[in-house]
Amino acid sequence: MVEQFPLDRAAAAGTKFEPLWVTPSHWPRSVRNVPLNDFDHLGRDPRTMPLYWDGAALITEKRCSVVERRFAWAGVAIGVIGVAATVAQAIAAFMALPVH
């Protein structure tokens, strides 16, 4: 019978899997080391270079949602308006200087 891999540190205590849960202190507590035999599940398409796990493509990028993109464009627009207003104010202040 194959021993079930423990899903947390407490379950791994005292088993042969315990060393996989010994990780650097800055790692999240829910993350473990990957044993070398797990790399047999990892693959790569040499033409396009994406990673695959057991034949399924791994998501290696996150696309912004429509709402996130709209917020980003609104922030850019507000920034552009702010810069334009600052430049206009600087020009007006310069033009108001007395000429000697």
C-alpha distances in whole Angstrom, upper triangle without the diagonal:
4,6,9,12,15,18,21,22,22,18,18,20,18,15,15,16,19,21,21,22,25,28,32,34,35,32,31,29,26,26,23,24,22,20,21,18,19,22,21,21,25,28,31,34,37,40,39,37,35,31,28,25,22,26,27,30,30,33,35,38,39,42,45,45,49,50,49,51,54,54,54,57,58,58,59,62,63,63,65,68,67,68,71,73,73,74,77,78,78,80,82,83,84,86,88,88,92,94,96
4,6,9,12,15,18,19,19,16,15,18,17,13,12,13,16,18,17,19,22,24,28,30,32,28,28,25,23,22,20,20,18,16,18,15,15,19,18,18,21,24,28,31,34,36,36,33,31,28,25,21,19,23,24,27,27,30,31,35,36,39,42,42,46,46,45,48,50,50,50,53,55,54,56,59,59,59,62,64,64,65,68,69,69,71,73,74,74,77,79,79,80,83,84,85,89,90,92
4,6,9,12,15,16,16,12,11,14,13,10,10,10,13,15,15,16,19,22,26,27,29,26,25,22,20,20,17,18,17,15,17,15,15,19,19,19,22,25,29,32,35,37,37,34,32,28,25,22,20,24,25,27,27,29,31,34,35,38,41,41,45,45,44,46,49,49,49,52,54,53,54,57,58,58,60,63,62,63,66,67,67,69,72,72,73,75,77,77,78,81,82,83,87,88,91
4,6,9,12,14,14,10,10,13,14,11,11,10,13,15,14,15,18,20,24,26,27,23,22,20,17,17,15,16,15,15,17,15,14,18,18,17,20,24,27,30,33,36,35,32,30,26,23,20,19,22,23,25,24,26,28,31,32,35,37,38,41,42,41,43,46,45,45,49,50,49,51,54,55,54,57,59,59,60,63,64,64,66,68,69,69,72,74,74,75,78,79,80,84,85,88
4,6,9,11,12,9,8,12,13,10,10,7,10,12,10,11,15,17,20,22,23,20,19,16,14,14,12,13,12,12,15,13,12,16,16,16,18,22,25,29,31,34,33,30,27,24,21,18,17,21,21,23,22,24,25,28,29,33,35,36,39,40,38,41,43,43,43,46,48,47,48,51,52,51,54,56,56,57,60,61,61,63,65,66,66,69,71,71,72,75,76,77,80,82,84
4,6,7,8,5,5,9,11,9,10,7,9,12,10,10,13,15,19,20,21,18,16,14,11,12,10,13,13,13,17,16,15,18,19,19,21,24,28,31,34,36,35,32,29,25,23,20,20,24,23,25,23,25,26,29,29,32,34,35,39,39,37,40,43,42,42,45,46,45,47,50,50,50,53,55,55,56,59,60,59,61,64,64,65,67,69,69,71,73,74,75,79,80,83
4,7,9,7,8,11,14,12,13,10,11,13,11,10,14,15,18,18,19,16,14,11,9,10,9,12,13,14,18,17,15,18,20,18,20,24,26,30,33,35,33,30,27,24,22,19,19,23,22,23,21,22,23,26,26,29,31,32,35,35,34,36,39,38,38,42,43,42,44,47,47,47,49,52,51,52,55,56,56,58,61,61,61,64,66,66,67,70,71,72,75,77,80
4,6,6,6,9,12,12,13,10,10,12,10,8,11,13,16,16,17,14,12,9,7,9,9,12,14,15,19,19,17,20,22,21,22,26,29,32,35,37,35,32,29,26,25,21,22,26,25,25,23,24,25,27,27,30,32,32,36,36,34,37,39,38,38,42,43,41,43,46,46,46,49,51,50,51,55,55,55,57,60,60,60,63,65,65,66,69,70,70,74,76,78
4,5,5,6,10,10,12,9,7,10,9,6,9,11,14,13,15,13,12,8,8,9,9,12,14,15,19,20,18,21,24,23,24,28,30,34,36,39,37,34,31,28,27,24,25,28,27,28,25,26,27,29,29,33,34,35,39,38,36,39,42,40,40,44,45,43,45,48,48,47,50,52,51,52,56,57,56,58,61,61,61,64,66,65,67,70,70,71,75,76,78
4,5,5,9,10,13,11,9,12,12,9,12,14,17,16,18,16,15,11,11,13,12,15,17,18,22,23,21,24,27,26,27,31,34,37,40,42,40,37,34,31,30,27,27,31,30,31,28,29,30,32,32,35,36,37,41,40,38,42,44,42,43,46,47,45,48,51,50,50,53,55,54,55,58,59,58,61,63,63,64,67,68,68,69,72,73,73,77,79,81
4,6,8,8,11,9,9,12,12,10,13,16,19,19,21,18,17,13,12,14,13,15,17,17,21,21,19,23,25,24,26,29,32,36,38,41,39,36,33,30,28,25,25,29,28,30,27,29,30,32,32,36,37,38,41,41,39,42,45,43,44,47,48,47,49,52,52,51,55,56,56,57,60,61,60,63,65,65,66,69,70,70,71,74,75,76,79,81,83
4,6,5,8,6,5,9,9,7,10,13,17,17,20,17,16,13,12,13,11,13,14,14,18,18,17,20,22,22,24,28,31,34,36,39,38,35,32,28,27,24,24,28,28,29,27,28,29,31,32,36,37,38,42,42,40,43,45,44,44,48,49,47,49,52,52,52,55,57,56,57,60,61,60,63,65,65,66,68,70,70,71,74,75,76,79,81,83
4,6,9,8,5,9,10,9,10,14,17,17,20,18,17,14,14,15,13,15,17,17,20,21,20,24,25,25,27,31,34,38,40,43,41,38,35,32,31,27,28,32,31,32,30,32,32,34,35,39,40,41,45,44,42,45,48,46,46,50,51,49,51,54,54,54,57,59,58,59,62,63,62,64,67,67,67,70,72,71,73,76,76,77,80,82,84
4,7,8,6,10,12,11,12,16,19,20,23,21,21,17,18,18,16,17,18,17,21,21,21,24,26,26,28,32,35,39,41,44,43,39,37,34,32,29,29,33,33,34,32,34,35,37,38,42,43,44,48,48,46,49,51,50,50,53,54,53,55,58,58,57,60,62,61,62,65,66,65,68,70,70,70,73,75,75,76,79,80,80,84,85,87
4,5,6,9,10,11,13,16,20,21,23,21,21,18,17,17,14,15,16,15,18,18,18,21,23,23,25,29,32,36,38,41,40,37,35,31,29,26,26,30,30,32,30,32,32,35,36,40,42,43,47,47,45,47,50,49,49,52,54,52,54,57,57,57,59,62,61,62,65,66,65,67,70,70,70,73,75,75,76,79,80,80,84,85,88
4,6,7,9,10,12,15,19,21,23,21,21,19,18,17,14,13,14,12,15,15,15,19,20,21,23,27,30,34,35,39,38,35,33,29,28,24,24,28,29,30,28,31,31,34,36,39,41,43,47,47,45,47,50,49,49,52,54,52,54,57,57,56,59,62,61,61,65,66,65,67,70,70,70,73,75,75,76,79,80,80,84,85,87
4,6,6,7,10,13,16,18,20,18,18,15,14,13,10,10,11,10,13,13,13,16,18,18,20,24,27,31,33,36,35,32,30,26,25,21,22,25,26,27,25,27,28,31,32,36,38,39,43,43,41,43,46,45,45,48,50,49,50,53,53,53,55,58,57,58,61,62,62,63,66,67,67,69,71,71,72,75,76,77,80,82,84
4,5,5,7,10,14,16,18,16,16,13,13,13,10,10,12,12,15,16,16,19,21,21,23,27,30,33,35,38,37,33,31,28,27,24,25,28,28,29,27,29,29,32,33,36,38,40,43,43,41,44,47,45,45,48,50,48,50,53,53,52,55,57,56,57,60,61,60,62,65,65,65,68,70,70,71,74,75,75,79,80,82
4,5,5,8,12,14,17,15,16,14,14,13,9,8,11,10,13,15,15,17,20,21,22,25,28,32,33,37,35,32,30,26,26,23,24,28,28,29,26,28,28,31,32,36,38,40,43,43,41,43,46,45,44,48,49,47,49,52,52,51,54,56,55,56,59,60,59,61,64,64,64,67,69,69,69,73,74,74,77,79,81
4,6,7,11,14,15,13,14,12,12,10,6,5,7,7,11,12,12,14,17,17,18,22,25,28,30,33,32,28,26,23,22,20,21,24,24,25,22,24,24,27,28,32,34,36,40,40,38,40,43,42,41,44,46,44,46,49,49,48,51,53,53,53,56,58,57,59,62,62,62,64,67,66,67,70,71,72,75,77,79
4,6,10,11,13,11,11,9,9,8,5,6,9,11,14,16,15,17,20,20,20,24,27,30,32,35,33,30,28,24,24,21,23,26,26,26,23,25,24,27,28,32,33,35,39,38,36,39,42,40,39,43,44,43,44,48,47,47,49,52,51,51,55,56,55,57,60,60,60,63,65,64,65,68,69,70,73,75,77
4,7,9,12,10,11,10,11,10,7,8,11,12,15,18,17,19,22,22,22,26,28,32,34,36,35,31,29,26,26,24,26,29,28,28,25,27,26,28,29,33,35,37,40,40,38,40,43,41,40,44,45,43,45,48,48,47,50,52,51,51,55,56,55,57,60,60,59,62,64,64,65,68,69,69,73,74,76
4,6,8,7,9,8,10,8,7,7,11,13,15,18,17,18,22,22,21,25,27,30,32,34,33,29,27,24,25,23,25,28,27,27,24,24,23,25,27,30,32,34,38,37,35,37,40,38,37,41,42,40,41,45,45,43,46,49,47,48,51,52,51,53,56,56,56,59,61,60,61,64,65,65,69,70,72
4,6,6,9,9,12,10,10,10,13,16,18,21,20,21,24,24,23,27,28,32,33,35,33,30,28,25,26,25,27,30,29,28,25,25,24,25,27,30,31,34,37,37,34,36,39,37,36,40,41,38,40,43,43,41,44,47,45,45,49,50,49,51,54,54,53,56,58,57,58,62,62,62,66,67,69
4,6,8,8,12,11,11,13,16,19,21,24,23,24,27,27,26,29,31,34,35,38,36,32,30,28,29,27,30,32,31,30,27,27,25,27,27,31,31,34,37,36,33,36,38,36,35,39,40,37,39,42,42,40,43,46,44,44,48,49,47,49,52,52,52,55,57,56,57,60,61,61,64,66,68
4,7,9,12,10,12,13,17,19,22,25,23,23,27,27,25,28,29,32,34,36,33,30,28,26,27,26,29,31,30,28,25,24,22,23,24,27,28,30,34,33,30,32,35,33,31,35,36,34,35,39,38,36,40,42,40,41,44,45,44,46,49,49,48,51,53,52,53,57,58,58,61,63,64
4,6,8,7,9,10,13,16,19,22,20,20,24,23,22,25,26,29,31,33,31,27,25,23,24,22,25,28,26,25,21,21,20,21,22,25,26,28,32,31,29,31,34,32,31,35,36,33,35,38,38,37,40,42,41,41,45,46,45,47,50,50,50,52,54,54,55,58,59,59,63,64,66
4,5,6,9,11,14,18,21,23,20,21,25,23,23,26,27,30,32,34,31,28,26,23,24,22,25,27,25,24,21,20,20,21,21,24,25,27,30,30,27,30,32,30,30,34,34,33,34,38,37,36,39,42,40,41,45,45,45,47,50,50,50,53,54,54,55,58,59,60,63,65,67
4,6,8,11,14,17,20,22,20,22,25,24,23,27,29,32,34,36,34,31,28,25,25,23,25,28,26,26,23,23,22,24,24,27,28,29,33,32,30,33,35,33,33,37,38,36,38,41,40,40,43,45,44,45,48,49,48,50,53,53,53,56,58,57,59,62,62,63,67,68,70
4,7,10,13,16,19,20,18,20,22,21,21,24,26,30,32,34,31,28,26,23,22,20,22,25,23,23,20,20,20,22,22,25,26,27,31,31,28,31,34,32,32,36,37,35,37,40,40,40,43,45,44,45,48,49,49,51,53,53,54,57,58,58,60,62,63,64,68,69,72
4,7,9,13,16,17,15,16,19,18,18,21,23,27,29,31,29,25,23,20,20,18,20,23,21,21,18,18,18,20,21,24,26,27,31,31,29,31,34,33,32,36,37,35,37,40,40,39,42,45,44,45,48,49,48,50,53,53,53,56,58,58,59,62,63,64,67,69,71
4,6,9,13,14,12,14,17,17,17,20,23,26,28,31,29,25,23,20,20,17,19,22,21,21,19,20,19,22,23,27,29,30,34,34,32,34,37,36,35,39,40,39,40,43,44,43,45,48,47,48,51,52,51,53,56,56,56,59,61,61,62,65,66,67,70,72,74
4,6,9,12,10,12,15,15,15,18,21,24,26,29,27,24,22,19,19,16,18,21,21,21,18,20,19,22,24,28,30,32,36,36,34,35,39,38,37,40,42,40,41,45,45,44,46,49,48,49,52,53,53,54,57,58,57,60,62,62,63,66,67,67,71,72,74
4,6,8,7,8,11,11,11,15,18,21,23,26,25,21,20,16,16,13,15,18,18,18,16,18,18,21,23,27,30,32,35,36,34,35,39,38,37,40,42,41,42,45,46,45,47,50,49,50,53,54,54,55,58,59,59,61,63,63,64,67,68,69,72,74,76
4,6,6,7,10,11,12,16,19,22,24,27,26,23,21,18,17,15,16,19,20,20,19,21,21,25,27,30,33,35,39,40,37,39,42,42,41,44,46,45,45,49,49,48,51,54,53,53,56,58,57,59,62,62,62,65,67,67,68,70,72,72,76,77,79
4,5,5,8,10,11,14,17,20,21,25,25,21,20,17,16,14,15,18,19,20,19,22,21,25,27,31,34,36,40,41,39,40,43,43,42,45,47,46,46,50,51,49,51,54,54,54,57,59,58,59,62,63,63,65,68,68,68,71,73,73,77,78,80
4,5,6,8,10,13,16,20,22,25,25,22,20,17,16,13,13,16,18,19,19,22,22,26,28,32,35,37,40,41,39,41,44,44,43,46,48,47,48,51,52,51,53,56,56,56,59,61,60,61,64,65,65,67,70,70,71,73,75,75,79,80,82
4,5,6,8,11,15,18,20,23,23,20,18,14,13,10,10,14,15,16,15,18,19,22,25,28,31,33,36,38,36,37,41,41,39,42,45,44,44,48,49,48,50,53,53,53,56,58,57,59,61,62,62,65,67,67,68,70,72,73,76,77,80
4,5,5,8,12,15,17,20,20,16,15,12,11,9,10,13,14,15,14,17,17,21,24,27,30,32,36,37,35,36,40,40,38,41,44,43,43,46,48,47,48,52,52,51,54,56,56,57,60,61,61,63,65,66,66,69,71,71,75,76,78
4,6,8,11,15,16,20,20,17,16,13,11,9,9,11,13,15,15,19,19,23,26,29,32,34,37,39,37,38,42,42,41,43,46,45,45,49,50,49,51,54,54,54,57,59,59,60,62,64,64,66,68,69,69,72,73,74,78,78,81
4,7,10,13,16,19,18,16,14,10,8,5,5,8,10,12,12,15,17,20,23,26,29,31,34,36,34,35,39,39,38,40,43,43,43,46,48,47,49,51,52,52,54,57,57,58,60,62,62,64,66,67,67,70,71,72,76,77,79
4,7,11,13,16,15,12,11,7,6,5,7,8,9,10,10,13,14,17,20,23,27,29,32,34,32,33,36,37,35,38,41,40,40,43,45,44,46,49,49,49,51,54,54,54,57,59,58,60,63,63,64,66,68,69,73,73,76
4,7,9,12,12,9,8,6,5,6,8,7,9,9,10,13,14,17,20,23,27,28,32,34,32,32,36,37,35,37,40,40,40,43,45,44,45,48,49,49,51,53,53,54,57,58,58,60,62,63,64,66,68,69,72,73,75
4,6,9,8,6,6,5,6,9,11,9,10,9,10,13,13,16,19,21,25,27,30,33,31,31,34,35,33,35,39,38,38,41,43,42,43,46,47,46,48,51,51,51,54,56,56,57,60,61,61,63,66,66,70,70,73
4,6,6,5,6,7,8,11,13,10,11,10,12,14,14,17,20,22,25,27,30,33,31,31,34,35,34,35,39,38,38,41,43,42,43,46,47,46,48,51,51,51,54,56,56,57,60,61,61,63,66,66,70,70,73
4,6,5,8,10,11,15,16,14,15,13,15,17,16,18,22,24,27,30,32,35,33,32,36,37,35,36,40,39,38,41,44,43,43,47,47,47,48,51,51,51,54,56,56,57,60,61,61,63,65,66,69,70,72
4,6,9,11,13,17,18,15,16,14,16,17,17,18,22,22,26,28,30,33,32,31,34,36,34,35,38,38,37,40,42,41,41,45,46,45,47,50,50,50,52,55,54,55,58,59,59,61,64,65,68,68,71
4,6,9,12,15,17,14,14,12,13,14,13,15,18,19,22,25,27,30,28,27,31,32,30,31,35,34,33,36,39,38,38,41,43,42,44,47,47,47,49,51,51,52,55,56,56,58,61,62,65,65,68
4,7,9,13,15,13,13,11,11,12,11,13,17,19,22,25,27,30,28,27,31,32,30,31,35,34,33,37,39,38,38,42,43,42,44,47,47,47,50,52,51,52,55,56,56,58,61,62,65,66,68
4,7,10,13,11,10,7,7,9,8,11,14,16,20,22,25,27,25,25,29,30,28,30,33,33,32,35,37,36,37,41,41,41,43,46,46,46,49,51,51,52,55,56,56,58,60,61,65,65,68
4,7,10,9,8,6,6,8,8,12,15,17,21,23,26,28,26,27,30,31,29,32,35,34,34,37,39,38,39,42,43,43,45,48,48,48,51,53,53,54,57,58,58,60,62,63,67,68,70
4,6,5,5,4,5,9,10,14,16,19,22,24,27,29,28,28,32,33,31,34,37,36,36,39,41,41,42,45,46,46,48,50,50,51,54,55,56,57,60,61,61,63,65,66,70,71,73
4,5,5,6,7,10,12,15,18,21,24,25,29,30,29,30,33,34,33,35,38,38,38,41,43,42,44,47,47,47,50,52,52,53,56,57,57,59,62,62,63,65,67,68,72,73,75
4,6,8,10,13,16,19,21,23,27,28,31,33,32,33,36,37,36,39,41,41,41,44,46,46,47,50,51,51,53,55,56,57,59,61,61,63,65,66,67,69,71,72,75,76,79
4,7,9,13,15,18,20,22,26,27,30,32,31,32,35,36,35,37,40,40,40,43,45,45,46,49,50,50,52,54,55,56,58,60,60,62,64,65,66,68,70,71,74,75,78
4,6,9,12,15,17,19,22,23,26,28,27,28,31,32,32,34,36,37,37,40,42,41,43,46,46,47,49,51,52,53,55,57,57,59,61,62,63,65,67,68,72,73,75
4,6,9,12,14,16,19,20,24,26,25,25,29,30,29,31,33,34,34,36,38,38,39,42,43,43,45,48,48,49,51,53,54,55,57,58,59,61,63,64,68,69,72
4,6,9,11,14,17,19,22,24,23,23,27,28,27,29,32,31,32,35,36,36,37,40,41,41,43,46,46,47,49,51,51,53,55,56,57,59,61,62,66,67,69
4,6,8,10,14,15,19,21,19,20,23,24,23,25,28,28,28,31,33,32,34,37,37,38,40,42,42,43,46,47,48,49,52,53,53,56,57,59,62,63,66
4,7,10,13,16,19,21,19,19,23,23,22,24,27,26,26,30,31,30,32,35,35,36,38,40,40,41,44,45,45,47,50,50,51,53,55,56,60,61,64
4,7,10,13,16,18,15,16,19,20,18,20,23,23,23,26,28,27,28,31,32,32,34,37,37,38,40,42,42,44,46,47,48,50,52,53,57,58,60
4,7,9,13,14,12,13,16,16,15,18,20,20,21,23,25,25,26,29,30,30,33,35,35,36,39,40,41,42,44,45,46,48,50,51,55,56,59
4,6,9,11,10,10,13,14,13,15,18,18,18,21,23,23,24,27,28,28,30,32,33,34,36,38,39,40,42,44,45,46,48,50,54,55,58
4,7,8,6,6,10,10,10,12,14,15,15,18,20,20,22,24,25,26,28,30,30,32,34,35,36,38,40,41,42,44,46,47,51,52,55
4,5,5,6,9,10,11,12,14,15,17,18,20,21,23,24,26,27,29,30,32,33,35,36,38,39,41,42,43,45,47,48,52,54,57
4,5,5,6,9,10,11,12,14,15,16,18,20,21,22,24,26,27,28,30,32,33,34,36,37,39,40,42,43,45,47,51,52,55
4,5,5,6,9,10,11,12,14,15,16,18,20,21,22,24,26,27,29,30,31,33,35,36,37,39,41,42,43,45,49,51,54
4,5,5,6,9,10,11,12,14,15,17,18,20,21,23,24,26,27,29,30,32,33,35,36,37,39,41,42,44,48,49,52
4,5,5,6,9,10,11,12,14,15,16,18,20,21,22,24,26,27,28,30,32,33,34,36,37,39,41,42,46,48,51
4,5,5,6,9,10,10,12,14,15,16,18,20,21,22,24,26,27,28,30,31,33,34,36,37,39,41,45,46,49
4,5,5,6,9,10,10,12,14,15,16,18,20,21,22,24,26,27,29,30,31,33,35,36,37,39,43,45,48
4,5,5,6,9,10,11,12,14,15,17,18,20,21,23,24,26,27,29,30,32,33,35,36,38,42,43,46
4,5,5,6,9,10,10,12,14,15,16,18,20,21,22,24,26,27,28,30,31,33,34,36,40,42,45
4,5,5,6,9,10,11,12,14,15,16,18,20,21,22,24,26,27,28,30,31,33,35,39,40,44
4,5,5,6,9,10,10,12,14,15,16,18,20,21,22,24,26,27,29,30,31,33,37,39,42
4,5,5,6,9,10,11,12,14,15,16,18,20,21,23,24,26,27,29,30,32,36,37,40
4,5,5,6,9,10,11,12,14,15,16,18,20,21,22,24,26,27,28,31,34,36,39
4,6,5,6,9,10,10,12,14,15,16,18,20,21,22,24,26,27,29,33,34,38
4,5,5,6,9,10,11,12,14,15,16,18,20,21,23,24,26,27,31,33,36
4,5,5,6,9,10,11,12,14,15,16,18,20,21,22,24,26,30,31,34
4,6,5,6,9,10,10,12,14,15,16,18,20,21,22,25,28,30,33
4,5,5,6,9,10,11,12,14,15,16,18,20,21,23,27,29,32
4,5,5,6,9,10,11,12,14,15,16,18,20,21,25,27,30
4,5,5,6,9,10,11,12,14,15,16,18,20,24,25,29
4,5,5,6,9,10,10,12,14,15,16,19,22,24,28
4,5,5,6,9,10,10,12,14,15,17,21,22,26
4,5,5,6,9,10,10,12,14,16,19,21,24
4,5,5,6,9,10,11,12,15,18,20,23
4,5,5,6,9,10,11,13,16,18,22
4,5,5,6,9,10,11,15,16,20
4,5,5,6,9,10,14,15,18
4,5,5,6,9,12,14,18
4,5,5,7,10,13,16
4,5,5,9,10,14
4,6,8,9,13
4,6,9,12
4,6,9
4,6
4
